[in-house]
Amino acid sequence: MSGEDSTQLARALIEFREAEGISERELARRTWLSEATIRTFESGRGDLPTPTVARTFEELLGWAPGSIKTAPSEAMGREASADSAVDLE
């Protein structure tokens, strides 16, 4: 993800949470993603998201489908396992 793309997604997620008055935990519950995934992308240091994560963020933020660049298919196995991990916080 380019620095600009990453920063834009990070800002959008933080602004959404602030506008809704919700925690990372609540955002994770609404999106079916882990809190670690939310923190990764809100920090602006995330790699390209998998297509599933990108579509989830696009739907949540009201962005057009395909507006978030996604990881190539060979990287998806690594990303998918991170989203399915149980967050113990």
C-alpha positions in Angstrom: 0.0 0.0 0.0 1.5 3.3 -0.9 2.1 5.7 2.0 -0.7 8.0 0.7 -3.2 5.1 0.4 -2.3 3.8 3.8 -2.6 7.3 5.4 -6.0 7.8 3.7 -7.4 4.5 4.9 -6.0 5.0 8.5 -7.6 8.5 8.7 -10.9 7.2 7.3 -11.1 4.3 9.8 -10.3 6.6 12.7 -12.8 9.3 11.6 -15.4 6.6 11.2 -14.8 5.3 14.7 -14.8 8.8 16.2 -18.0 9.8 14.3 -19.8 6.6 15.5 -18.3 6.9 19.0 -17.2 3.2 18.9 -14.1 1.4 20.1 -11.7 -0.8 18.1 -13.5 -3.8 19.7 -16.9 -2.6 18.4 -15.5 -1.9 14.9 -13.9 -5.4 14.9 -17.3 -6.9 15.9 -19.1 -5.0 13.2 -16.6 -5.9 10.5 -15.8 -9.5 11.6 -12.1 -8.6 11.6 -9.7 -8.9 14.5 -8.9 -5.9 16.7 -5.2 -6.4 15.6 -6.3 -6.0 12.0 -8.1 -2.8 12.8 -5.1 -1.4 14.7 -2.7 -2.4 11.9 -4.7 -0.4 9.3 -5.5 2.5 11.6 -1.7 2.9 12.3 -1.1 3.2 8.6 1.5 0.5 8.6 -0.5 -2.3 7.1 0.4 -4.1 4.0 -2.1 -4.3 1.2 -5.3 -5.8 2.6 -6.7 -9.1 1.3 -9.7 -8.6 -1.0 -12.1 -9.6 1.8 -10.6 -7.1 4.2 -10.6 -4.4 1.5 -14.3 -5.0 0.6 -15.2 -4.9 4.3 -13.6 -1.5 4.8 -15.1 -0.2 1.5 -18.6 -1.2 2.6 -18.1 0.2 6.1 -16.7 3.5 4.8 -19.1 3.8 1.9 -16.3 3.7 -0.7 -16.8 2.3 -4.2 -15.9 -1.4 -4.6 -12.3 -1.7 -5.8 -11.2 1.7 -4.4 -8.8 0.0 -1.9 -5.9 -1.7 -3.5 -5.5 -5.4 -2.5 -2.7 -7.9 -2.0 -1.9 -10.3 -4.8 -3.3 -13.8 -4.3 -0.1 -15.4 -3.1 0.0 -13.1 0.0 -3.5 -14.0 1.0 -2.7 -17.1 3.0 -0.6 -15.0 5.4 -3.2 -12.3 5.8 -6.1 -14.6 6.2 -4.6 -16.3 9.2 -4.0 -13.0 10.9 -7.7 -12.1 10.6 -8.9 -15.4 12.0 -6.7 -15.2 15.1 -8.6 -14.8 18.4 -7.9 -11.4 19.9 -7.6 -11.9 23.7 -7.9 -8.3 24.8 
